[in-house]
Amino acid sequence: MVPADQGGGVMRTDLLAEPTAGLDEALAVVDGFDRALVGGLLRPQPAQAADLNGLACAVAGTPLASRVAEAADKAAAGAASEDHFVALAAARTALLGSVHDALMTRVDEAIGRTRGEATASTPGERHMVNLLAAARSWLCDLARAGWQGIDHEIVSASAQVVSSMLPDPSLRRLATLLDGFAAELAASCPGAALKRMPVRRWGDVWSRAMLLTVPGAADAPTTAPATGRLLPLGVDVHEHATAAQAQVHAVFEPGDGGAPRLVRAGVSVPKPDTVVGAGVWQLLRPHMSLLAAAGEGRSMELHDMPITAEGDLIWSDEQARPGEPADPFATARVVLPTTTAAQTAPLHRHPAGIAVPVFLEGYAVQQDDDVLTFTVAGHGVAVDTDRVPTTGPLTPEAVALSNACIGLLRWDAGAFSIQPLAVETTVRKKAVAVHAGAWAGGTADKTGAKAEKAATEAVAVLRERAGRLLRK
């Protein structure tokens, strides 16, 4: 047996390929409930009733048992109330949470990483209950109509709720989720004409939104002050037509000499759809100095920076200053194997949310058609090059020529894969590092500079047009 922490780079990829007991059965129950939502729960058919009963049976041995059994019976009879729909959403979320936990246990075993103790959550305050009830009512109407029954009248009913929520920061997470969900559903109307639909995705969004309507569920998490050194590992970028997000994965070394921890810090901004690729950095950069440090390969010194129990830094530039140079690959080789990771909060436990920083080196690269694989100790793990952002110099071609990789271990469609954040390759007998976030702090690279210039011009034009409209 090969240990998982021989100075970094050694991972039990054979464990990642082994089947996980009960995983397929749990996902099958979730799929059944999602099928029930397709046809709607206003007048359920026998097949839908069977799928609802399957959900109740799956949580029969849990504290949710009695509530979900009642909710499934009422929903099967077409008589479910709002509380019943909340119970069904909770059961679906709990099942996917169990899948998440089983997969994370396998991940921790494969990479030899320890995880901190779970932190008990406390109920939040009850505020703006009327708006939460209005959002819950709309979500219940969606469930009764089903995805095949959606039309513009049903979907547009969310607009007033969303507009009332957005001014309140405590409700903004739910408002944003509902707004995006409604926009996606509106683009798919009428549901009866859809030949294909993202059933799992819509089930995920519906369930999460339903639970966020429970008073206190969307409250800001409690934080503690963090003082010490932050060593960036890599930057993950998510880009959509109207929004962009950058998330820096890093190792935090506490100033009191405690064990290093895996942490994250993120920033999200709205953006015009004409700003793409490397151009998004100029929108993100002013809001978080950590991006420049990550792009330059530099550490950050933190003083009383708020951090949640899940390891998320609530970033404030006033509580951080640039530190000494810090090579991410040196951090990955020396410090990453000694880190501990935080537990995930119950509401956030979902297999799609798994993104674990890992380091691999000495692997063999194999390319079959469009599938890239890193083979370690005779066992392969797929490389998801589709997730490599277009905001930096890292390309699928560079990944294919690499011999070391910092990446995020993810799980999707029944298998684990690596999302590269940075790779080392050899050019003219010299090791060269290529980072996805290399342009985060600015660049002299011709391609990156050209994209930023185009974005600057696009933003300037939009601001001029907006100013002209406001003056009218």
Buried (B, 14 or more C-beta within 10 A) or exposed (E): EEEBBEEBBBBBBBBBEEEEEEBEEBBEBBBBBBBBBBBBBEEBEEEBBBBBBBBBBBBEEEEBBEBBBBBBBBBBEBEBEBBBBBBBBBBBBBBBBBBBBBBBEBBBBBBBBEBBEEBEBEEBEEEBEEBBEBBBBBBBBBBBBBBBBBBEEBBEBBBEBBEBBBEEEBBBBBBBBBBBBBBBBBEBBEBEEBEEBBBBEBBBBBBBBBBBBBBBBBBEBEBEEBBBBBBBBBBBBBBEEEBBBBBBBBBBBBEEEEEBBBBBBBBBBEBBEBBBBBBBBBBBBEBBBBBBBBBBBBBBBBBEBBBBBBBBBBBBEEBBEBBEEBBBBBBBBBBBBBBBBBBBBBBBBBBEEBBBBBBBBEBEBEEEEEEBBBEBEEBBBBBBBEBBBBBBBBBBEBBBBBBBBBBBBBBBEEEBBBBBBBBBBEEEEEEEBBBBBBBBBBBEBEEBBEBBEBBEEBBEEEEEEEEEEEEE
